Amino acid sequence: MATSVSSRPANKRYLGNGSPTKKEVHDLQNEKTQCQIDEIIRAGHAVVFTPDTLTQAHAEGYDNGHYCIGNSRR
């Protein structure tokens, strides 16, 4: 289940951009400057997943972030 967050999570690997026009997941352990994680958080679109897995993010309809994960499923 995706849960909104208002700051950078310290204990999570995956962070989703819940913007209806984006809906992508980012890997915080492989973050690239193009991911714009801080901007996603400031815009109020950041979510984390329970469990904190890429499989869970995909199950909730999130696509792979282009730079930090690659292989977009769209």
mmCIF file of the N, C-alpha and C atoms, coordinates in Angstrom:
data_MODEL
# 
_entry.id   MODEL 
# 
loop_
_atom_site.group_PDB 
_atom_site.id 
_atom_site.type_symbol 
_atom_site.label_atom_id 
_atom_site.label_alt_id 
_atom_site.label_comp_id 
_atom_site.label_asym_id 
_atom_site.label_entity_id 
_atom_site.label_seq_id 
_atom_site.pdbx_PDB_ins_code 
_atom_site.Cartn_x 
_atom_site.Cartn_y 
_atom_site.Cartn_z 
_atom_site.occupancy 
_atom_site.B_iso_or_equiv 
_atom_site.pdbx_formal_charge 
_atom_site.auth_seq_id 
_atom_site.auth_comp_id 
_atom_site.auth_asym_id 
_atom_site.auth_atom_id 
_atom_site.pdbx_PDB_model_num 
ATOM 1   N N  . MET A 1 1  ? 0.836  -1.177 0.000   1.00 0.00 ? 1  MET A N  1 
ATOM 2   C CA . MET A 1 1  ? 0.000  0.000  0.000   1.00 0.00 ? 1  MET A CA 1 
ATOM 3   C C  . MET A 1 1  ? 0.883  1.243  0.000   1.00 0.00 ? 1  MET A C  1 
ATOM 4   N N  . ALA A 1 2  ? 0.566  2.201  -0.869  1.00 0.00 ? 2  ALA A N  1 
ATOM 5   C CA . ALA A 1 2  ? 1.324  3.448  -0.945  1.00 0.00 ? 2  ALA A CA 1 
ATOM 6   C C  . ALA A 1 2  ? 0.845  4.417  0.139   1.00 0.00 ? 2  ALA A C  1 
ATOM 7   N N  . THR A 1 3  ? 1.813  5.051  0.790   1.00 0.00 ? 3  THR A N  1 
ATOM 8   C CA . THR A 1 3  ? 1.528  6.014  1.847   1.00 0.00 ? 3  THR A CA 1 
ATOM 9   C C  . THR A 1 3  ? 2.262  7.313  1.529   1.00 0.00 ? 3  THR A C  1 
ATOM 10  N N  . SER A 1 4  ? 1.564  8.435  1.608   1.00 0.00 ? 4  SER A N  1 
ATOM 11  C CA . SER A 1 4  ? 2.188  9.743  1.346   1.00 0.00 ? 4  SER A CA 1 
ATOM 12  C C  . SER A 1 4  ? 3.231  10.052 2.406   1.00 0.00 ? 4  SER A C  1 
ATOM 13  N N  . VAL A 1 5  ? 4.315  10.698 1.970   1.00 0.00 ? 5  VAL A N  1 
ATOM 14  C CA . VAL A 1 5  ? 5.344  11.188 2.891   1.00 0.00 ? 5  VAL A CA 1 
ATOM 15  C C  . VAL A 1 5  ? 5.658  12.635 2.550   1.00 0.00 ? 5  VAL A C  1 
ATOM 16  N N  . SER A 1 6  ? 6.089  13.385 3.563   1.00 0.00 ? 6  SER A N  1 
ATOM 17  C CA . SER A 1 6  ? 6.381  14.797 3.342   1.00 0.00 ? 6  SER A CA 1 
ATOM 18  C C  . SER A 1 6  ? 7.866  15.112 3.484   1.00 0.00 ? 6  SER A C  1 
ATOM 19  N N  . SER A 1 7  ? 8.684  14.075 3.678   1.00 0.00 ? 7  SER A N  1 
ATOM 20  C CA . SER A 1 7  ? 10.134 14.262 3.749   1.00 0.00 ? 7  SER A CA 1 
ATOM 21  C C  . SER A 1 7  ? 10.809 13.018 3.190   1.00 0.00 ? 7  SER A C  1 
ATOM 22  N N  . ARG A 1 8  ? 12.095 13.141 2.950   1.00 0.00 ? 8  ARG A N  1 
ATOM 23  C CA . ARG A 1 8  ? 12.861 12.021 2.397   1.00 0.00 ? 8  ARG A CA 1 
ATOM 24  C C  . ARG A 1 8  ? 12.916 10.890 3.422   1.00 0.00 ? 8  ARG A C  1 
ATOM 25  N N  . PRO A 1 9  ? 12.438 9.699  3.065   1.00 0.00 ? 9  PRO A N  1 
ATOM 26  C CA . PRO A 1 9  ? 12.441 8.593  4.025   1.00 0.00 ? 9  PRO A CA 1 
ATOM 27  C C  . PRO A 1 9  ? 13.852 8.039  4.222   1.00 0.00 ? 9  PRO A C  1 
ATOM 28  N N  . ALA A 1 10 ? 14.216 7.819  5.461   1.00 0.00 ? 10 ALA A N  1 
ATOM 29  C CA . ALA A 1 10 ? 15.557 7.320  5.767   1.00 0.00 ? 10 ALA A CA 1 
ATOM 30  C C  . ALA A 1 10 ? 15.642 5.803  5.689   1.00 0.00 ? 10 ALA A C  1 
ATOM 31  N N  . ASN A 1 11 ? 14.533 5.131  5.872   1.00 0.00 ? 11 ASN A N  1 
ATOM 32  C CA . ASN A 1 11 ? 14.559 3.672  5.983   1.00 0.00 ? 11 ASN A CA 1 
ATOM 33  C C  . ASN A 1 11 ? 13.812 2.972  4.847   1.00 0.00 ? 11 ASN A C  1 
ATOM 34  N N  . LYS A 1 12 ? 13.662 3.623  3.724   1.00 0.00 ? 12 LYS A N  1 
ATOM 35  C CA . LYS A 1 12 ? 12.968 3.036  2.580   1.00 0.00 ? 12 LYS A CA 1 
ATOM 36  C C  . LYS A 1 12 ? 13.885 3.050  1.362   1.00 0.00 ? 12 LYS A C  1 
ATOM 37  N N  . ARG A 1 13 ? 13.721 2.067  0.512   1.00 0.00 ? 13 ARG A N  1 
ATOM 38  C CA . ARG A 1 13 ? 14.504 2.020  -0.722  1.00 0.00 ? 13 ARG A CA 1 
ATOM 39  C C  . ARG A 1 13 ? 13.751 2.661  -1.886  1.00 0.00 ? 13 ARG A C  1 
ATOM 40  N N  . TYR A 1 14 ? 12.441 2.443  -1.948  1.00 0.00 ? 14 TYR A N  1 
ATOM 41  C CA . TYR A 1 14 ? 11.666 2.910  -3.103  1.00 0.00 ? 14 TYR A CA 1 
ATOM 42  C C  . TYR A 1 14 ? 10.762 4.067  -2.729  1.00 0.00 ? 14 TYR A C  1 
ATOM 43  N N  . LEU A 1 15 ? 10.738 5.076  -3.599  1.00 0.00 ? 15 LEU A N  1 
ATOM 44  C CA . LEU A 1 15 ? 9.886  6.248  -3.421  1.00 0.00 ? 15 LEU A CA 1 
ATOM 45  C C  . LEU A 1 15 ? 9.111  6.461  -4.715  1.00 0.00 ? 15 LEU A C  1 
ATOM 46  N N  . GLY A 1 16 ? 7.810  6.600  -4.586  1.00 0.00 ? 16 GLY A N  1 
ATOM 47  C CA . GLY A 1 16 ? 6.974  6.795  -5.758  1.00 0.00 ? 16 GLY A CA 1 
ATOM 48  C C  . GLY A 1 16 ? 6.629  8.257  -5.984  1.00 0.00 ? 16 GLY A C  1 
ATOM 49  N N  . ASN A 1 17 ? 6.460  8.598  -7.242  1.00 0.00 ? 17 ASN A N  1 
ATOM 50  C CA . ASN A 1 17 ? 5.920  9.898  -7.626  1.00 0.00 ? 17 ASN A CA 1 
ATOM 51  C C  . ASN A 1 17 ? 4.447  9.642  -7.917  1.00 0.00 ? 17 ASN A C  1 
ATOM 52  N N  . GLY A 1 18 ? 3.589  10.014 -6.987  1.00 0.00 ? 18 GLY A N  1 
ATOM 53  C CA . GLY A 1 18 ? 2.169  9.731  -7.102  1.00 0.00 ? 18 GLY A CA 1 
ATOM 54  C C  . GLY A 1 18 ? 1.398  10.722 -7.948  1.00 0.00 ? 18 GLY A C  1 
ATOM 55  N N  . SER A 1 19 ? 2.095  11.625 -8.631  1.00 0.00 ? 19 SER A N  1 
ATOM 56  C CA . SER A 1 19 ? 1.404  12.550 -9.525  1.00 0.00 ? 19 SER A CA 1 
ATOM 57  C C  . SER A 1 19 ? 0.614  11.743 -10.556 1.00 0.00 ? 19 SER A C  1 
ATOM 58  N N  . PRO A 1 20 ? -0.663 12.076 -10.769 1.00 0.00 ? 20 PRO A N  1 
ATOM 59  C CA . PRO A 1 20 ? -1.472 11.311 -11.720 1.00 0.00 ? 20 PRO A CA 1 
ATOM 60  C C  . PRO A 1 20 ? -0.877 11.247 -13.133 1.00 0.00 ? 20 PRO A C  1 
ATOM 61  N N  . THR A 1 21 ? -0.073 12.230 -13.496 1.00 0.00 ? 21 THR A N  1 
ATOM 62  C CA . THR A 1 21 ? 0.517  12.235 -14.836 1.00 0.00 ? 21 THR A CA 1 
ATOM 63  C C  . THR A 1 21 ? 1.873  11.545 -14.890 1.00 0.00 ? 21 THR A C  1 
ATOM 64  N N  . LYS A 1 22 ? 2.435  11.181 -13.753 1.00 0.00 ? 22 LYS A N  1 
ATOM 65  C CA . LYS A 1 22 ? 3.757  10.531 -13.707 1.00 0.00 ? 22 LYS A CA 1 
ATOM 66  C C  . LYS A 1 22 ? 3.656  9.090  -13.240 1.00 0.00 ? 22 LYS A C  1 
ATOM 67  N N  . LYS A 1 23 ? 3.233  8.888  -12.009 1.00 0.00 ? 23 LYS A N  1 
ATOM 68  C CA . LYS A 1 23 ? 3.087  7.572  -11.373 1.00 0.00 ? 23 LYS A CA 1 
ATOM 69  C C  . LYS A 1 23 ? 4.253  6.640  -11.698 1.00 0.00 ? 23 LYS A C  1 
ATOM 70  N N  . GLU A 1 24 ? 5.434  7.034  -11.182 1.00 0.00 ? 24 GLU A N  1 
ATOM 71  C CA . GLU A 1 24 ? 6.642  6.243  -11.388 1.00 0.00 ? 24 GLU A CA 1 
ATOM 72  C C  . GLU A 1 24 ? 7.317  6.011  -10.051 1.00 0.00 ? 24 GLU A C  1 
ATOM 73  N N  . VAL A 1 25 ? 8.151  4.974  -9.995  1.00 0.00 ? 25 VAL A N  1 
ATOM 74  C CA . VAL A 1 25 ? 8.861  4.613  -8.770  1.00 0.00 ? 25 VAL A CA 1 
ATOM 75  C C  . VAL A 1 25 ? 10.352 4.845  -8.978  1.00 0.00 ? 25 VAL A C  1 
ATOM 76  N N  . HIS A 1 26 ? 11.004 5.338  -7.921  1.00 0.00 ? 26 HIS A N  1 
ATOM 77  C CA . HIS A 1 26 ? 12.437 5.632  -7.952  1.00 0.00 ? 26 HIS A CA 1 
ATOM 78  C C  . HIS A 1 26 ? 13.164 4.791  -6.912  1.00 0.00 ? 26 HIS A C  1 
ATOM 79  N N  . ASP A 1 27 ? 14.402 4.407  -7.238  1.00 0.00 ? 27 ASP A N  1 
ATOM 80  C CA . ASP A 1 27 ? 15.252 3.625  -6.345  1.00 0.00 ? 27 ASP A CA 1 
ATOM 81  C C  . ASP A 1 27 ? 16.189 4.594  -5.625  1.00 0.00 ? 27 ASP A C  1 
ATOM 82  N N  . LEU A 1 28 ? 15.946 4.824  -4.342  1.00 0.00 ? 28 LEU A N  1 
ATOM 83  C CA . LEU A 1 28 ? 16.749 5.782  -3.581  1.00 0.00 ? 28 LEU A CA 1 
ATOM 84  C C  . LEU A 1 28 ? 18.187 5.311  -3.374  1.00 0.00 ? 28 LEU A C  1 
ATOM 85  N N  . GLN A 1 29 ? 18.455 4.017  -3.561  1.00 0.00 ? 29 GLN A N  1 
ATOM 86  C CA . GLN A 1 29 ? 19.824 3.510  -3.436  1.00 0.00 ? 29 GLN A CA 1 
ATOM 87  C C  . GLN A 1 29 ? 20.590 3.651  -4.746  1.00 0.00 ? 29 GLN A C  1 
ATOM 88  N N  . ASN A 1 30 ? 19.911 4.068  -5.803  1.00 0.00 ? 30 ASN A N  1 
ATOM 89  C CA . ASN A 1 30 ? 20.553 4.265  -7.105  1.00 0.00 ? 30 ASN A CA 1 
ATOM 90  C C  . ASN A 1 30 ? 20.107 5.604  -7.699  1.00 0.00 ? 30 ASN A C  1 
ATOM 91  N N  . GLU A 1 31 ? 19.851 6.573  -6.839  1.00 0.00 ? 31 GLU A N  1 
ATOM 92  C CA . GLU A 1 31 ? 19.307 7.872  -7.248  1.00 0.00 ? 31 GLU A CA 1 
ATOM 93  C C  . GLU A 1 31 ? 20.258 8.623  -8.183  1.00 0.00 ? 31 GLU A C  1 
ATOM 94  N N  . LYS A 1 32 ? 19.690 9.191  -9.225  1.00 0.00 ? 32 LYS A N  1 
ATOM 95  C CA . LYS A 1 32 ? 20.414 10.036 -10.168 1.00 0.00 ? 32 LYS A CA 1 
ATOM 96  C C  . LYS A 1 32 ? 19.878 11.459 -10.039 1.00 0.00 ? 32 LYS A C  1 
ATOM 97  N N  . THR A 1 33 ? 20.670 12.458 -10.428 1.00 0.00 ? 33 THR A N  1 
ATOM 98  C CA . THR A 1 33 ? 20.208 13.844 -10.310 1.00 0.00 ? 33 THR A CA 1 
ATOM 99  C C  . THR A 1 33 ? 18.956 14.090 -11.141 1.00 0.00 ? 33 THR A C  1 
ATOM 100 N N  . GLN A 1 34 ? 18.763 13.348 -12.218 1.00 0.00 ? 34 GLN A N  1 
ATOM 101 C CA . GLN A 1 34 ? 17.590 13.524 -13.064 1.00 0.00 ? 34 GLN A CA 1 
ATOM 102 C C  . GLN A 1 34 ? 16.304 13.038 -12.384 1.00 0.00 ? 34 GLN A C  1 
ATOM 103 N N  . CYS A 1 35 ? 16.410 12.261 -11.325 1.00 0.00 ? 35 CYS A N  1 
ATOM 104 C CA . CYS A 1 35 ? 15.226 11.723 -10.639 1.00 0.00 ? 35 CYS A CA 1 
ATOM 105 C C  . CYS A 1 35 ? 14.408 12.813 -9.943  1.00 0.00 ? 35 CYS A C  1 
ATOM 106 N N  . GLN A 1 36 ? 15.037 13.868 -9.529  1.00 0.00 ? 36 GLN A N  1 
ATOM 107 C CA . GLN A 1 36 ? 14.370 15.020 -8.910  1.00 0.00 ? 36 GLN A CA 1 
ATOM 108 C C  . GLN A 1 36 ? 13.533 14.636 -7.686  1.00 0.00 ? 36 GLN A C  1 
ATOM 109 N N  . ILE A 1 37 ? 14.089 13.806 -6.831  1.00 0.00 ? 37 ILE A N  1 
ATOM 110 C CA . ILE A 1 37 ? 13.385 13.329 -5.634  1.00 0.00 ? 37 ILE A CA 1 
ATOM 111 C C  . ILE A 1 37 ? 12.933 14.493 -4.757  1.00 0.00 ? 37 ILE A C  1 
ATOM 112 N N  . ASP A 1 38 ? 13.812 15.459 -4.506  1.00 0.00 ? 38 ASP A N  1 
ATOM 113 C CA . ASP A 1 38 ? 13.444 16.590 -3.648  1.00 0.00 ? 38 ASP A CA 1 
ATOM 114 C C  . ASP A 1 38 ? 12.272 17.374 -4.231  1.00 0.00 ? 38 ASP A C  1 
ATOM 115 N N  . GLU A 1 39 ? 12.219 17.512 -5.542  1.00 0.00 ? 39 GLU A N  1 
ATOM 116 C CA . GLU A 1 39 ? 11.115 18.226 -6.190  1.00 0.00 ? 39 GLU A CA 1 
ATOM 117 C C  . GLU A 1 39 ? 9.806  17.445 -6.048  1.00 0.00 ? 39 GLU A C  1 
ATOM 118 N N  . ILE A 1 40 ? 9.881  16.124 -6.146  1.00 0.00 ? 40 ILE A N  1 
ATOM 119 C CA . ILE A 1 40 ? 8.691  15.274 -5.974  1.00 0.00 ? 40 ILE A CA 1 
ATOM 120 C C  . ILE A 1 40 ? 8.145  15.443 -4.555  1.00 0.00 ? 40 ILE A C  1 
ATOM 121 N N  . ILE A 1 41 ? 9.040  15.451 -3.573  1.00 0.00 ? 41 ILE A N  1 
ATOM 122 C CA . ILE A 1 41 ? 8.631  15.622 -2.172  1.00 0.00 ? 41 ILE A CA 1 
ATOM 123 C C  . ILE A 1 41 ? 8.020  17.005 -1.969  1.00 0.00 ? 41 ILE A C  1 
ATOM 124 N N  . ARG A 1 42 ? 8.677  18.063 -2.460  1.00 0.00 ? 42 ARG A N  1 
ATOM 125 C CA . ARG A 1 42 ? 8.165  19.434 -2.303  1.00 0.00 ? 42 ARG A CA 1 
ATOM 126 C C  . ARG A 1 42 ? 6.791  19.604 -2.942  1.00 0.00 ? 42 ARG A C  1 
ATOM 127 N N  . ALA A 1 43 ? 6.554  18.923 -4.059  1.00 0.00 ? 43 ALA A N  1 
ATOM 128 C CA . ALA A 1 43 ? 5.263  19.038 -4.755  1.00 0.00 ? 43 ALA A CA 1 
ATOM 129 C C  . ALA A 1 43 ? 4.156  18.263 -4.048  1.00 0.00 ? 43 ALA A C  1 
ATOM 130 N N  . GLY A 1 44 ? 4.517  17.474 -3.038  1.00 0.00 ? 44 GLY A N  1 
ATOM 131 C CA . GLY A 1 44 ? 3.519  16.708 -2.303  1.00 0.00 ? 44 GLY A CA 1 
ATOM 132 C C  . GLY A 1 44 ? 3.093  15.426 -3.003  1.00 0.00 ? 44 GLY A C  1 
ATOM 133 N N  . HIS A 1 45 ? 3.936  14.920 -3.906  1.00 0.00 ? 45 HIS A N  1 
ATOM 134 C CA . HIS A 1 45 ? 3.606  13.723 -4.675  1.00 0.00 ? 45 HIS A CA 1 
ATOM 135 C C  . HIS A 1 45 ? 4.347  12.472 -4.208  1.00 0.00 ? 45 HIS A C  1 
ATOM 136 N N  . ALA A 1 46 ? 5.153  12.564 -3.159  1.00 0.00 ? 46 ALA A N  1 
ATOM 137 C CA . ALA A 1 46 ? 5.975  11.434 -2.728  1.00 0.00 ? 46 ALA A CA 1 
ATOM 138 C C  . ALA A 1 46 ? 5.164  10.407 -1.944  1.00 0.00 ? 46 ALA A C  1 
ATOM 139 N N  . VAL A 1 47 ? 5.366  9.141  -2.283  1.00 0.00 ? 47 VAL A N  1 
ATOM 140 C CA . VAL A 1 47 ? 4.754  8.031  -1.555  1.00 0.00 ? 47 VAL A CA 1 
ATOM 141 C C  . VAL A 1 47 ? 5.804  6.946  -1.336  1.00 0.00 ? 47 VAL A C  1 
ATOM 142 N N  . VAL A 1 48 ? 5.608  6.171  -0.293  1.00 0.00 ? 48 VAL A N  1 
ATOM 143 C CA . VAL A 1 48 ? 6.430  4.986  -0.048  1.00 0.00 ? 48 VAL A CA 1 
ATOM 144 C C  . VAL A 1 48 ? 5.502  3.774  -0.050  1.00 0.00 ? 48 VAL A C  1 
ATOM 145 N N  . PHE A 1 49 ? 6.076  2.604  -0.161  1.00 0.00 ? 49 PHE A N  1 
ATOM 146 C CA . PHE A 1 49 ? 5.300  1.387  -0.336  1.00 0.00 ? 49 PHE A CA 1 
ATOM 147 C C  . PHE A 1 49 ? 5.492  0.417  0.827   1.00 0.00 ? 49 PHE A C  1 
ATOM 148 N N  . THR A 1 50 ? 4.423  -0.303 1.140   1.00 0.00 ? 50 THR A N  1 
ATOM 149 C CA . THR A 1 50 ? 4.471  -1.355 2.149   1.00 0.00 ? 50 THR A CA 1 
ATOM 150 C C  . THR A 1 50 ? 3.899  -2.609 1.520   1.00 0.00 ? 50 THR A C  1 
ATOM 151 N N  . PRO A 1 51 ? 4.726  -3.629 1.336   1.00 0.00 ? 51 PRO A N  1 
ATOM 152 C CA . PRO A 1 51 ? 6.153  -3.676 1.654   1.00 0.00 ? 51 PRO A CA 1 
ATOM 153 C C  . PRO A 1 51 ? 6.974  -2.807 0.701   1.00 0.00 ? 51 PRO A C  1 
ATOM 154 N N  . ASP A 1 52 ? 8.188  -2.486 1.122   1.00 0.00 ? 52 ASP A N  1 
ATOM 155 C CA . ASP A 1 52 ? 9.094  -1.596 0.380   1.00 0.00 ? 52 ASP A CA 1 
ATOM 156 C C  . ASP A 1 52 ? 9.810  -2.379 -0.720  1.00 0.00 ? 52 ASP A C  1 
ATOM 157 N N  . THR A 1 53 ? 9.036  -2.755 -1.750  1.00 0.00 ? 53 THR A N  1 
ATOM 158 C CA . THR A 1 53 ? 9.596  -3.553 -2.842  1.00 0.00 ? 53 THR A CA 1 
ATOM 159 C C  . THR A 1 53 ? 9.170  -2.984 -4.190  1.00 0.00 ? 53 THR A C  1 
ATOM 160 N N  . LEU A 1 54 ? 9.970  -3.255 -5.189  1.00 0.00 ? 54 LEU A N  1 
ATOM 161 C CA . LEU A 1 54 ? 9.638  -2.853 -6.549  1.00 0.00 ? 54 LEU A CA 1 
ATOM 162 C C  . LEU A 1 54 ? 8.395  -3.605 -7.024  1.00 0.00 ? 54 LEU A C  1 
ATOM 163 N N  . THR A 1 55 ? 8.271  -4.838 -6.621  1.00 0.00 ? 55 THR A N  1 
ATOM 164 C CA . THR A 1 55 ? 7.090  -5.636 -6.976  1.00 0.00 ? 55 THR A CA 1 
ATOM 165 C C  . THR A 1 55 ? 5.814  -4.978 -6.461  1.00 0.00 ? 55 THR A C  1 
ATOM 166 N N  . GLN A 1 56 ? 5.849  -4.468 -5.236  1.00 0.00 ? 56 GLN A N  1 
ATOM 167 C CA . GLN A 1 56 ? 4.671  -3.795 -4.668  1.00 0.00 ? 56 GLN A CA 1 
ATOM 168 C C  . GLN A 1 56 ? 4.356  -2.523 -5.448  1.00 0.00 ? 56 GLN A C  1 
ATOM 169 N N  . ALA A 1 57 ? 5.372  -1.744 -5.783  1.00 0.00 ? 57 ALA A N  1 
ATOM 170 C CA . ALA A 1 57 ? 5.150  -0.517 -6.563  1.00 0.00 ? 57 ALA A CA 1 
ATOM 171 C C  . ALA A 1 57 ? 4.515  -0.851 -7.909  1.00 0.00 ? 57 ALA A C  1 
ATOM 172 N N  . HIS A 1 58 ? 5.010  -1.884 -8.568  1.00 0.00 ? 58 HIS A N  1 
ATOM 173 C CA . HIS A 1 58 ? 4.432  -2.308 -9.854  1.00 0.00 ? 58 HIS A CA 1 
ATOM 174 C C  . HIS A 1 58 ? 2.981  -2.757 -9.675  1.00 0.00 ? 58 HIS A C  1 
ATOM 175 N N  . ALA A 1 59 ? 2.698  -3.482 -8.604  1.00 0.00 ? 59 ALA A N  1 
ATOM 176 C CA . ALA A 1 59 ? 1.341  -3.957 -8.341  1.00 0.00 ? 59 ALA A CA 1 
ATOM 177 C C  . ALA A 1 59 ? 0.365  -2.803 -8.147  1.00 0.00 ? 59 ALA A C  1 
ATOM 178 N N  . GLU A 1 60 ? 0.891  -1.657 -7.687  1.00 0.00 ? 60 GLU A N  1 
ATOM 179 C CA . GLU A 1 60 ? 0.054  -0.477 -7.478  1.00 0.00 ? 60 GLU A CA 1 
ATOM 180 C C  . GLU A 1 60 ? 0.028  0.435  -8.698  1.00 0.00 ? 60 GLU A C  1 
ATOM 181 N N  . GLY A 1 61 ? 0.600  -0.031 -9.803  1.00 0.00 ? 61 GLY A N  1 
ATOM 182 C CA . GLY A 1 61 ? 0.512  0.710  -11.056 1.00 0.00 ? 61 GLY A CA 1 
ATOM 183 C C  . GLY A 1 61 ? 1.627  1.710  -11.311 1.00 0.00 ? 61 GLY A C  1 
ATOM 184 N N  . TYR A 1 62 ? 2.718  1.641  -10.553 1.00 0.00 ? 62 TYR A N  1 
ATOM 185 C CA . TYR A 1 62 ? 3.839  2.556  -10.738 1.00 0.00 ? 62 TYR A CA 1 
ATOM 186 C C  . TYR A 1 62 ? 4.813  1.980  -11.764 1.00 0.00 ? 62 TYR A C  1 
ATOM 187 N N  . ASP A 1 63 ? 5.284  2.839  -12.657 1.00 0.00 ? 63 ASP A N  1 
ATOM 188 C CA . ASP A 1 63 ? 6.240  2.451  -13.686 1.00 0.00 ? 63 ASP A CA 1 
ATOM 189 C C  . ASP A 1 63 ? 7.660  2.701  -13.172 1.00 0.00 ? 63 ASP A C  1 
ATOM 190 N N  . ASN A 1 64 ? 8.646  2.054  -13.765 1.00 0.00 ? 64 ASN A N  1 
ATOM 191 C CA . ASN A 1 64 ? 10.050 2.257  -13.387 1.00 0.00 ? 64 ASN A CA 1 
ATOM 192 C C  . ASN A 1 64 ? 10.515 3.658  -13.732 1.00 0.00 ? 64 ASN A C  1 
ATOM 193 N N  . GLY A 1 65 ? 11.235 4.291  -12.807 1.00 0.00 ? 65 GLY A N  1 
ATOM 194 C CA . GLY A 1 65 ? 11.889 5.558  -13.107 1.00 0.00 ? 65 GLY A CA 1 
ATOM 195 C C  . GLY A 1 65 ? 12.940 5.334  -14.186 1.00 0.00 ? 65 GLY A C  1 
ATOM 196 N N  . HIS A 1 66 ? 12.984 6.212  -15.149 1.00 0.00 ? 66 HIS A N  1 
ATOM 197 C CA . HIS A 1 66 ? 13.855 6.043  -16.318 1.00 0.00 ? 66 HIS A CA 1 
ATOM 198 C C  . HIS A 1 66 ? 15.334 5.969  -15.946 1.00 0.00 ? 66 HIS A C  1 
ATOM 199 N N  . TYR A 1 67 ? 15.792 6.844  -15.073 1.00 0.00 ? 67 TYR A N  1 
ATOM 200 C CA . TYR A 1 67 ? 17.228 6.953  -14.802 1.00 0.00 ? 67 TYR A CA 1 
ATOM 201 C C  . TYR A 1 67 ? 17.721 5.998  -13.710 1.00 0.00 ? 67 TYR A C  1 
ATOM 202 N N  . CYS A 1 68 ? 16.968 5.832  -12.625 1.00 0.00 ? 68 CYS A N  1 
ATOM 203 C CA . CYS A 1 68 ? 17.477 5.054  -11.492 1.00 0.00 ? 68 CYS A CA 1 
ATOM 204 C C  . CYS A 1 68 ? 17.135 3.579  -11.571 1.00 0.00 ? 68 CYS A C  1 
ATOM 205 N N  . ILE A 1 69 ? 16.097 3.214  -12.337 1.00 0.00 ? 69 ILE A N  1 
ATOM 206 C CA . ILE A 1 69 ? 15.716 1.808  -12.487 1.00 0.00 ? 69 ILE A CA 1 
ATOM 207 C C  . ILE A 1 69 ? 15.805 1.374  -13.942 1.00 0.00 ? 69 ILE A C  1 
ATOM 208 N N  . GLY A 1 70 ? 15.261 2.155  -14.850 1.00 0.00 ? 70 GLY A N  1 
ATOM 209 C CA . GLY A 1 70 ? 15.290 1.823  -16.273 1.00 0.00 ? 70 GLY A CA 1 
ATOM 210 C C  . GLY A 1 70 ? 14.218 0.810  -16.648 1.00 0.00 ? 70 GLY A C  1 
ATOM 211 N N  . ASN A 1 71 ? 14.228 0.421  -17.909 1.00 0.00 ? 71 ASN A N  1 
ATOM 212 C CA . ASN A 1 71 ? 13.274 -0.574 -18.424 1.00 0.00 ? 71 ASN A CA 1 
ATOM 213 C C  . ASN A 1 71 ? 11.821 -0.211 -18.128 1.00 0.00 ? 71 ASN A C  1 
ATOM 214 N N  . SER A 1 72 ? 11.433 0.979  -18.542 1.00 0.00 ? 72 SER A N  1 
ATOM 215 C CA . SER A 1 72 ? 10.054 1.417  -18.345 1.00 0.00 ? 72 SER A CA 1 
ATOM 216 C C  . SER A 1 72 ? 9.103  0.360  -18.874 1.00 0.00 ? 72 SER A C  1 
ATOM 217 N N  . ARG A 1 73 ? 8.031  0.161  -18.157 1.00 0.00 ? 73 ARG A N  1 
ATOM 218 C CA . ARG A 1 73 ? 7.040  -0.849 -18.546 1.00 0.00 ? 73 ARG A CA 1 
ATOM 219 C C  . ARG A 1 73 ? 5.923  -0.250 -19.384 1.00 0.00 ? 73 ARG A C  1 
ATOM 220 N N  . ARG A 1 74 ? 5.987  1.038  -19.660 1.00 0.00 ? 74 ARG A N  1 
ATOM 221 C CA . ARG A 1 74 ? 4.956  1.689  -20.481 1.00 0.00 ? 74 ARG A CA 1 
ATOM 222 C C  . ARG A 1 74 ? 5.312  1.639  -21.934 1.00 0.00 ? 74 ARG A C  1 
# 
